[in-house]
Amino acid sequence: MDFGIAGKVALVSGGTQGIGFAAAQALLNEGVTVAIFSRSRDNVDQALAKLDAGTSKVSGFSCDLLDETSVEEMLAKVRAELGSIDIFVGSSGGPSFGKAHELSHDDLITALESNFVGLATLTNKLLPDMQKNNWGRIVYVTTSGVIQPVPNLALSNVSRSALTSFTKTLSTEVASQGITVNTVIPGRIDTPRLQEATRNEAKTHDMTYEEKLAQDWKAIPTGRYGEPEEIANAISFLCSEGASYITGIRIAVDGGLIKSV
């Protein structure tokens, strides 16, 4: 299927690893010119070395999402090198583990800034490109916790719920300008963070990693963890021309994990 986005320019937050990296690769495969960024220049360079650009172009930039000056400088470089930004994929690293009743003021502020404020602010700074072209695709990566809270991940559940509300609100404001805004909800995806969480849960419940893995898989109808590429496929579709009438929604890619209707 031709997604009709070859030649578009995409900016991918968190594009150096995990789901963000997989999204960058999937968009490159569709002929999109991709820019990734991270706070760490080393992480950016390592990711660029792994990405298969094919006939497309991939660039990397260092940027601190919580530093407004850093964000503006990064956007200026992307626009100067690649042109107007047509697609934004917002993925961010997960906040620390913890229960809701244990959270401090600083814990909450840090998580909200990293998983909501930074992404929302960056979105508003790149929206003029999409509005000028009367075309745009914005896709955020959240968590199954926005529907069914994940135990011991209170900060993720709360901060990404704020981003979900922002997504729905923004989608209604820009839909008439040819811009769609959606979220993809990963279930249990086989990333280093999930492996860390599984080990922590195994230790808490006095289980081996393999025992906890088997227990987790029993709770997933497909009987396995998902792969980052499976999330990236959904992201690519939402960025396509064919998804032009899909906006303000949440798409779960979870193997049937989420219990709600």
Disulfide bonds with the S-S distance in Angstrom:
none
